[in-house]
């Protein structure tokens, strides 16, 4: 095996190890989003998994459930968008700002 090929293999192993570490770290980090002026707050981990939803009791109105559904949906979508942004920022750090020549696995 040539030295260049061995270096490429080592680099690949280092990237794979860092990806595993990054996935673990993102599972521990959180992003928070709210809607309705803070009436609904959603916390998700750095991989986009929703960890908690807080709903202010004053927004619960059985005659207007649709509004509450919209607030929850907006907060969840924003939290997941923030998690995606966090993931992309961390991937840029991992790759040194360059696009890697292969598709990385989704978290």
Secondary structure as UniProt FT lines:
FT   HELIX           3..28
FT   STRAND          30..35
FT   TURN            36..39
FT   STRAND          40..45
FT   TURN            46..47
FT   STRAND          50..55
FT   HELIX           57..59
FT   TURN            62..63
FT   HELIX           65..95
FT   TURN            96..97
//
